[in-house]
Amino acid sequence: MEPKPKEKYKHFKGGVYEIVCIALDCENPKKKLVVYKNIDDGKIWVRELNDFIGEKVFDDETKVRRFVKIE
């Protein structure tokens, strides 16, 4: 499911982020990017949508969701 502006997500490392918007890559308009803001320090980040909603796989093959919606 695609994140929506103002929704909040928790990163698997613990940070909380608010979705700013979904953007398109100027080199490949079919590629969607999530623009999100760290709630604590206000820094803005960008990540491909598939990475944002996907899983992080560790060396031992353990999987966790990279971001989990909160609230």
Secondary structure, DSSP 8 states (H G I E B T S, - for coil): ----TT-EEEETTS-EEEEEEEEE-SS-TTSEEEEEEETTT--EEEEEHHHHHSEEE-TT--EEESEEEE-
